Amino acid sequence: MQVTLDINKQMVFVVLLFMAVLSVVYLSYHPPRLTTQVVKKKLQFDWRKNDVHSGTQSWFNSSAVTDQQTLTSWGAPILWEGTFNPVERDEFYSKKKTVIGLTVFAIGRYLDRYLKDFLESAEQHFMKGHRVIYYVMVDIASKVPALQLSPGRNLTVIEVPRQSRWQDISMMRMQQIGDLIQDQIRFEVTYLFCFDVDQVFVGRFGVEALAYSVAQIHSAFFAANRNKFTYERSPKSAAYIALDEGDFYYHAAVFGGRPDLVLNLTRTCLEGIIRDKSNKVEAVWHDESHLNRYFLDHKPAKLLSPEYCWDLMPAKHIRYVRLKWLPKDYKKLRDN
């Protein structure tokens, strides 16, 4: 009995060995064909025209305002009071745990005159109920006023060098913002807004304004013909825009978007400024001229109506002022 079992085991072993040898021989003459599929994905910025027409636009009611333009020719929404539901927008971005950054530049007498009012009003109206980080860039850190911050909101002070001319202060803020985004901001926030300090929040400036790339329509030109826009008209400048070009005139007092795209904006504007300096040219409205050139070439995904940055004049078509300019005495403010 034991002999029979041993023989059976040996036969099974021989059969298995024989099958293994046959498999090796077969594979050597018939190797498997492995196919590797390489998918090349074209990189593109989210604010391009094709991405504006997406399902996320269901929140925007372009027909709610009939006496003003509410959509651009490339399909980007222009925000006016009534075109969105603020409660729905707050709930949407709260679920996403969005963090919003705010940069503000306050140099020289602008720090003394405007910074306190700007920050206190921002605490009342800017992205209220959401996480916010203020990045306050000043030439004298000790002059930054104490601010009682709401929960979930923080303030960072960055000391920057002071330029000798106010024009250079205005233009070089692009470099300072870009450096700060590169070194810090891009790791901390979801979206970023950049503001001039000589203005004050007076109403809701909320998450409805968030997008990959955001531009502010200048209140002085939103009803003007394109030939009235004060673009840079010298072909020698990197900010040059021809008479037959242009969509809107944008205000450099407010711009924003995703940090990487704001970084792209600041770097592009700075490159134009440096090029102009090498050619002994200075754009008519300095960094704002370069910003208008940038947004002509890179269409913003969302535009803010003049409600989001209004001057001191009353107007019937402005139903709700959210941010307004403050009076300026340029001779005193810019006298270094």
C-alpha positions, 0 to 999 in steps of 0.5 A: 500500500505504501509503495503504491502511494509513493508511486502515485506521488511521483507520477503527480510530481512528474506530470506537474514538472512536465507541464511547467516545462511545456509552459516555459517552452511555449512562452519562449516562442509566444511571448505575451504582448504588453501594450502601454498606453500613454495619455498626454494631458494638455495643461491649461489654465482654469480661467480660459473661455471654455472653462467659464461655461461650466455647471458651476455657473448655475448659481449666477442669474444673468437675467436678474439685472436688465439695465446693466451688462451681466455677461462678458463676450467670453461668458464670464459673469459680471457681479451685480446685486441680485445676480446671486444668492448670498446665503447659497454662496456662503453655504457652498464655500463653507462646505469647501473649507475655503481660506481667503487671503487679503493683501494690502500695501500701506507705505508712508503716510498711507499707513497712518491715514488709511490702514486702520479704517481699511482693516476694521471695515474688512473685519465687518464686511470682507468674507464675513463668516469665512476663514481669512488671512490678512497679509499687511505689507508696510514699511514700519511694522510697529505702526500697524494698528491693533485689530480685534480679529474674529475667530478663524481670521489671522493677520500677518505683518510683512515689512517691505522696503520703501521706494523713493517715488510714489510711482515706484511704490505703486509699481513695485508692489507687484514684486512684493505680492509675487514674492510673498505668494511664492514664499508663503501665501500659496501654501496657506490660502485657497483664493487671494484678493489684493487691495489698495489701502485708500478705500473702506468696506461699507457692505458685503464683499463676499465669497460670490466674488471668488474665482480663478481669476477676478478683475474689477471694472473701474467705476470711472469707465464702466459706462464709457466707450472704449476709445475713452479708456486710458490705456497705455497708447505708446507702442514702446511700452509693454503695457501698450493697447491699440485703439481698436483693442480692449474689453473693459478698463480694469481698476488695479485697486482690486484684483484676485483669484487663485494664488498661482494665477495671481502670481502669474499676473504679478510676474507678468506685470513686473516683467513689463515694468522692468522692460519699460524701465530698460527702455526708459518708458513709464506706462501712463497709469503704472501698474494699472496699465500693465494689469489692463494689458494682462487682462486683455491677454488673459481674460478673467473668469469673473468681473466685479461690477463697480459696486465692489469698488465705487467712488464718492459720487451717487449713481442710480444704477449702483444699488449696493455699494460694497467698497468705496474710495476715500478722499485723497490729498495726493500732495500730502500723501505722496510728498516723501 
